[in-house]
Amino acid sequence: MSTSRPPFDPPMNGILRFPRSDGSPHSRPTYTKENAPPGVLNYMEVVPHSDRRNKDWRNKVGTFLMKLLPITAFARIQYTIADFPQHYALYSKPRLSGATEQRDDLYLYGSRYVNNFRSPAEFAFHAYWLMMDPTLDQANCECQWCTGTPQKELSRRLGTNVDHYSSGTSKPKSQYDASAFGANGRYTPPASPVDDPVKDAQSTLREKPPFRAGELVWANLRPPIRGESDDQTISCWPAIVLDVLVRNLRTDAGLDRQPALKLRLLGASYAAQVEAFDVLPYHAFAVPPGLQGFMANSRPENVFDDLAFDRLSEIQLFPDTQFDPRPRQVTFDRAWPAFCKGIIMMWRVCDRWSLTRTTISAVGGTPPPSKWPHLGTGSAVASDTQSQVASDAVWWGAEQIWLGDLVRLRSKSIQDCPILPLVSKDAETRCLFLKITSLQARRANNLSEVWLSGTLYEIVPEGEEDESDHDDQTKTESGSGLDGMSLSGLVALPSLPVPPLGFRFRAVLSATNTIFVPLTSVAGRYYPHLAFSPVFSAARSINPVRSEQILSLCGYAPGDVWPVKPPSAYQDRKQMWDGLEVELRKFLMLRWKSGSQPLKPEQRA
């Protein structure tokens, strides 16, 4: 019989204490009740230790631990944990629909490796690992986030039917709508029983990812690839979208269907299917300066020829979860050269732009560049007819912008425009948008001769009286319905997307009035629900992109806060990809052979 001391202190009077923690003071929600910007409704609020909900969570964790720990639980004793691990804290997200019979959603934050835990059952195996493993080797943790094991299986081992989307309830599945089950009976999260805009936003992000084939994105790594210091952490990997699809996942209960993105992982040899929820737009994440500096002053060993250079990309970042549920096994030393290759490819792509699906025709209505931005009624008529290039899309660095899109504008693009007095008071603190009805150019390869035309929108708070209601030149849009037609008037343009939560769209002019702006005035695509992505919480401690810049992408802040850097070169997209591998090899091999040299910095205008 072993007499070795257990790696934790036995409970005293039913109270368990964590002897160690994987917590970090930086692993907390971005938006709390104290610092949430105006319009951001999904803020978190700390649940005090004395709060009944906190006590209930600790009691359940203590009960689960006593089922897992190698010690005997005595009857009639309520086991609990004295407190959560160091740097952990329980947060509550208030429901936005008012008081209900159900409790608020509770989330446990603090782990370096897991964004948050949504129920005591979900935290139980992670808590067991903290109690039992003095080395804190994450490979020994059995929780669903560290191993990929379905929570359904883990909950069964705990003797509970708490599902992995619950915040602490133990509601039997039979109480849920039958439509929440797939063809094989596997549980999928049902619609919220209350009208919660934040949950609706997250559901939309999950079910309808705002990405297009060919765009550059970041794939979130769970867990991050960590080296020996904070400067050696890779939390998101650069990728190009190949397809938006629904994948089948094989589980113990059968097959489940899940929205996913098929990605080409830049710098790596393998494609991957990644859950749509785990992907961010290119402009929502940036390489941390410390990591960029590390790569600029490092070089991989024994890379002296093309074969060795290509071999650096042979790493598996995402397991095929349909056939290989094992966690990823990639070290930082093995991953960073491939990551370096990927981000340089990404920077190169973001330097290029091109029009796509263009037609050349004799078209009137070109406003002279000297008059940009130009205000006209209907379609402006030029003094003569000339050959022009009309297009329905443009590759704008990492993004593809389509005819009919609502895009963010740089506010300074209309600073000297006569419509400026028509913009609402305080509008300069928010974003201006253009609903694109035309995309034309005199020459398709000259950025200075490409312009957009369309309807100008701003956002105003919901419930705020429209100061221009008396003006028949102004109309208000709720975010749905058609507001115009395509160039030829043959096809209706897509309806407006949903506005930022707490706001509504207001057309600065009537739909019959058109504003012309140069392509360089575009700040980038509009991502309505991006602020509610849980990936931001997972990467917030190392992401150089600040909160106000994320708000700009979501339309809450002006486009000038986080505009896309205008690409510097025109290049056909296919030709660019065809020559990118050769360009990358030449660029990096020269630097790795001669010694460390600075990488190209990532900048924005």
N, C-alpha and C positions, 0 to 999 in steps of 0.2 A: 504494500500500500504506500502510495506516494505521500510524503509529508511536506512537499514543497508548498510554499505560500502562494495562494491564488493572486492573480494580477490585479485584484480589486479588494477593497475593504468590505467585509460582510455587512449586511444591513443592520443598523441599530434602530430598534423600535420600528422596524418596517421601512426605514429610510435608506435608500441607496444613493451613493455619491459617485460621480464620474471621476476617476483618477487621472484622466487625460482628455485631450480634446483635439480635434482637427479644425477647430474654429479659427476664423480670421475676423478682425474688426472691420475689414473692408467688405465682407460678404453679407451685406445688408441691403434692403430695398432702396432703390434710388429715390423714389418719391414717397415721403412720409407726410403725415398731416401737417407738420411744421414747415416743410420746404417745398410742397407740391406747387408748381407754377399754376397760374390761373388757367382754368379750362381742363386741367388734368384731374380726372375724377377717380382714377384707380390708385389712390394713395394708400399707404399702409399706416397702421397705428399700433404701437407697442402695447401688448397685453400685459399689465403689471403682474408681478409675482403673486399679489394678494387677490387677483381677480379669480372668480369662480372658474372661468374657462381655462385659465392657466393651471389651476389646481387639478381640474378634470383631465387635462392633457397629461400632466405629470403622473397622476394616478394610473392612467391607462398604460403609459410607458413603463412604470414600475411593475404593473401586473404582467405585461408581456415579457419583461426582462426575467422575472422569476420563472417563467416557462422555459427560458432559454439558458440561463446561467446554471452551472453545475452545483447548485446548492438547493437545499430543501426549503420549500415554502410551507409555512405553518398556517393552518386554518384560522379563520377569524382575525387575521391581520391584514390590514389594507396596506399593501406595499406601494411605495411611491418613490420618486426621485426628489432629492432635496432641491435641485435646480437643474436647469439644462446645462450642457457642457459650456466651458468658458467661451465667450464671444458669441454664443447662441442667444437668440431671443425669439419669442413667439409674437407674431404680428396678426392683426385682424384687418381684413378689408371690408369696410362697411358696405352693406347692400345699398344700391342707389334707388331702390323702389320703395323705400320706407320700411317700417317695422313689419316683420313677418314672424310666423311662429318658429321658423328655423333660425339657428344661430348664424352669426356672420361667418364668413369664410376665414379659416385660421391657417397660417403658414409658419413653419419653423425655419428660420434663416440662421446662417452662421457657418455652415460647412465650407471648407475650401473646395470640395469636390462636387457638391450637389447644390443646385440652385436653391431649392427649398423642399421641405417635406410637408405633405398635405394631410397627413393623418398620423396618429400615434402608431398605427400598424405599419405605415410606410417607414417610419423612423426606427422601429423596433430592432431590426437586424443591424442597422448602422450603429445604434446605441450599444448593442451587444458587442460589436467589433471594438468600440471605444473602451468598453469595460475589460475585454479579454486580451487585446493585442498591445503589448507595451511598445512594439516597434512601429505601430501605426502604418503598417504596410497595407496600402489600399487593396492590394490583390487578395487580402484575407477577408475583406468585407463582403457579406452576402446580400446586402440590400439590393433592390431592383435597379437603382441608379448606378451602382458600382459593378454589377454583373450582367444586367439585362434580363434577370429572371422575372417573369411576370409576377406582379403583386398578388394576383389571384392565388398563385401557388404558395407564396410566402404567407399570405393571410390564412390559408388552409392549415399551414404548419403551426400557426399561432392559435388556431381554434376559433377564428372569427371570420365573418363574411364581409368585413369592411373592404369596399372597393378602393382602387388606387386613385380615384378622382375625388374621394371624400375628404372633408376637412376635419372629420372626427365623428361623423354620424355613423351608425351601424345599420342603416336602412336596408332591409332585405331587398334583393333584386326584384322580387315579385311585385313590389310596390312601384317599380318603374314602368313606363310605357313599354309595351312589347316591341315597338318599333326600334327600341334601343339595341336590339339583339340582331346579330348578323344571321346569315343563312345557316350557320352551324351552331347557333346559340351562344356565341361568344359575346360577352358584354362590351358594349361601346358606350361612351358617355352620352347620356340623354340631354335633350334641351333643358335649359334651366327652368324650373317651375315658376320663376319670377322674372319680370322684365328687367334684366340687368344689362345695360349697354356695354359695360366692360367685358362681360362674358360673351356677349354677342360679337364684340370686336375681335376677341381672341378666337372665337369659333370661325369667324370669317377668315382670319389669318391662316388658320389651320386648314379649312376646307377650300379656300380660294386664294392660294398664294399669289401675291402681286408680282410675279416674275414672268419673263418672256424668254423663249429659246434664244440663245446667243448672248444673253446678258451676263455680266460678271457679278458674282455674289460671294458671300462668305458662308462657309459651312461650319456650324458650331461643333466643336469636339467635346464629347462627354466621355470621360473627364478630359481636361486639358493635358497636353503633353508638357511635362515639367522637367526642367533640368536642375542644376544645383543652386540657382539664384532666381530672383524675380525677373531678371533680364533674360531668363531662359525658360519662358513659358509661351507655348503656342496654343491659343484657345480657339481660334477660327482659321480655317484653311481656305485659300482662294480657289475659286472654281468658276466654270462657265456652265450655264444651264443648257442641257441638251433636250430636255422634255419635261413637261409637267404631266404627271400621271397618277394613277391609283394603283398601288402595289398590293399584292397578296402576301400576307405574313402567315407562315405556318406555325401554329402554336399547339400546345397539348390539347386544347379544346377544339381544334380545327383550323379553319382559315379566317383571317381577319383582313379587311380591306382598309387601307390607310392612304390618304393623300401624300404624295411624295414628289421629289424632284430628282430626275436623273441628271447627275452632274459629271462633268469631266474635271477631275481634280488637277489643277495646274501644278506642274512640277512633279506629279506622281503618275505612275503608269496605269493606274486603275481608275475606271469609272465607279460611281457609287450611286445608290438610291438612298436618299436622305429624307427623313420626315420633313414635310414642308415647314413645320413649326421651328425647325432648327436651322433655317437659312435666313440670312440678312442681306439687304441690298448692299452693294459695294460702298456707298457713301455713308452707311450706318456704322462702319467699323474702319479702323486704321491700324497699321502696324505700330505697336508701342515703340517710342524712341529708343528705349534701352535694348530691345530685341533687334531693332534695325542697326544700332551701333555695334552690337555683338557680332552680327553677321558681316558687317563691313570690315571688322577687324579679325575675322576668323576665316579659315579655309579648311576644307575637308582633306583628309590624308589620302595619298596614293591616287590622285586624280590627275593623270598625265596624258590620257588619250581619250578619244571620243567614246570608246566602249566603256571605260570607267566612268565617264561623265554620265552616260545614259543609265548606267547601273544604279546611280544615286536615286533614281526615280522609282526603283522597285521596292516600294513600301506599301503596306496595306493599312490604310487609315480607318476605313469603315468596314467591319465584318459584314458578310452577306447574312443578314438576320433571318433569311428564309431557311438557310441550310447550316449556318455557322453562328450559333448564338454566343460564342465565346467573346470575352472583351478583347479590345485591341491590344496588341503587344508591340508597341513602337517606342523606342527610347528617344530622348531629345537629341542625342548625338547622331542618331541615325536619321532623324526627321528634318533637322534644320537645313541641311544642304538642299533637299527637295523643296522645302518651304521657300528658301531663298530663290530658287529657280521659279517657283510659282508667282511670287510677288513681283519679280522683275517682268515676267510675262504680263502680269496684270497691269503694271505701270505702263508698259509699252502700248497695250491695247487702249488704255485710257487717253493716250496722246493722239488718237486718230478719230476722225469723223467721216461720214459719207452719207449721201442720200441713197435711198433704196426705192425700187419699183417706180422709177421715174419715166415720164413721157415728155417729149419735146413738142410744143405746139405754139401756134400764134395766139397769144393771150393778151388782152388789154388789162388795164387795172393795176399796173405796177407803180407803186408810189416811189418817187425819187428818193434815193438814200439820204439826201440832204434834208428830207422832211420826216425822217423816222424819229420818234413814233408819230404816225399820221392818223388823224381821225377823219372818217368819212361816213356817209350814210349809204347803206346798202353796199354795193361793190364800187370801189373807186374806179373811175374811168381815166385812162391815160390819154395823152394827146395823140398818140399814134400806137399802132400795133406792132409788136416785135416778138421774136422767138424767145420763149422762156421754157424753163424746165419745171414741170409740176411733179410733185412727189407725194406719196402717202405715208412715208416714214423716214426717219433719220437716225443713223447710229451716232449717238452723242456720247462718245467715250464709252463708259461702262453700260449705258442705258440705251434702249431703243424707244424712241418717241413716235407715236402714231398720230395720224390725222384723226381728230376727234378726242384726243387726250386733253385732260385738264392739267396744265403744267404750272409749276411755280415760276414766278418772275422775280428778277432783281428789281427792287423798288425804284432804284435810281434810273431804270429804263424809262420811266414816265415823269421824271422830275421836272422837265421843261414842257410837259405836254399840257394842252389847254383843258384836258379833262380832269386834271389834278384837283380842282376845287369841288368836283362832284364826288370824290372819295370821302367816306365817312370820317368823322372825327376819331382820332386815335388809330386810324387804319395803318399808319406807318409802323405801329408796333406789331402788326400782324402781316399775314402773307397776302400777296396779290396773285391772281391766277388768270391764265388765258386758256379758254376753250378753243382749240385750234380748228379752224374751218378751212384753212388753205396753207400749203407749204410750197413755196415757189422760189426760183432762183433765176438770175440771168445766165449764170454759169454754175454748173453743178459742183465744180471743184474749187470754187472761190467763196470762202466763208463770209467775206464782206458783202457778198451779193445774194445772200440767202435770207429770206424773211418769212415770218409767220403772220397770219391774220386770223382774227377771231373775236370772240366776245370776252370782255374783261370782267372779272369777278373779284369781289373781296368777301371776307367773312365778317359777320357781325354777331354778337351774342344773342342766343335765343331769348326771346321775350323783350329785346330792346326795340323800342319803337323806331321805325324806319323814318329818318328825317326827310326823306325824299318821296314820301307817299303821295304828296300832292303833285309831283312831277311825273307827267305821263311818259317821259323819256326813260324812266327807271322802272325796273321790275324786280321782284324778289323770287329767288329760286329756293326750293326746299331741299334740293339735292336729288330729285328724281324728275323724270320727264324729259322731253326733247326741247332743246333751246335753239335749234338751227338745223340747216341742211348742209349737205356736202357741196363742193364747188359747183357742180353741174346742176344741183337741185334734184338729182335723181334718187339719191339714197339718204335716208335720215342718219345723222351722226349719232353715236352712242349717247345715252343720257348722262347727266352729271353723276359723278360718284357721290358717296355719302360725305357730308361735310365733317370737319373735326367735331368731336363730341362737345356739346355745349354751344355750338355755333350753327349758323345757317349761311348759305351762299346768298349774296346780293349782287345782281348784275349792275355794274356801275352805269351802264348805258342800256338802252333797249336792245333787243336781239337784232334789230335791223341796222344797228350801228356797229361798225367794224374798226378795230384798232390794228395797226400794222407795227410790228416790232422786229428788230433784227434777231437772228437766231442766237447771237451772243447774249441777248437779254434773258434767255431761259436759264433759270437756276437749277432745273432738273425736274424729274418726275415727282408726283405727289403720291405719298403712301398713307392713306387715311388711318389705318389702325396700327401703324408701326410702333407707336409709343407703348403699346400694350403687349409687345412681344416679350416673353419670359427670357429670351436669349440675352437681352440687355442686362438683366440682373446677373446672369451667369458670368458675363464678361466685363462688367462695369469697372472692376478694380484695375484693369489694365487697358481698357479701351480709351484712346486719346480723344475720341469723339465725345464732346461734352453734351450735357442734357439739353441746353438751348439749341444745339445743332441738330439733335434728334427732333426737337420740337419744330424746327424749320422744315425738316423732311415731312413732318406730319401736318404742316400748314398752320401751326399755331404761331410761329415766329416768321419774320420776313425772310424771303429767299436770300437776301444779302448775308444773313447770318451763316449759311452753309450752302453756298452755290457750287455747282459743278465747275471745275476749272475748264474753260473753253479748250477743247483739243487743239493742238498746234499744227497738225498735219492732216491733209486729206488722203485717204487710202481706201481702196476697195476692200471690203471686209474679208472676202475670200483670199485675195492676194496677201493681205496682212497675216492671216493664220498660216498660209502656206510657207511664208518666209520667216515666221516667228521663231521656230526651233533653231534654225541656222543662226539667226541673229543672236539668240540667247546664248548658244554654245560659244560663239565668238566673243561675246561680251564677258562672260564669266570665266572662261578658260584663261583669257588674257590676265584677268585680275588674280585668279587663284595660282597661276604659275609665277607671276611676278611679285606676289605678296599682297597684303591687305590694302585696298583702296576704297574710298567712299562709294556706297551705292547711290543710285539716283534718288534724291529725296522726293517724298510725296508732298506736293504743294497744291494749293488752291488759290485762285485769284481773289 
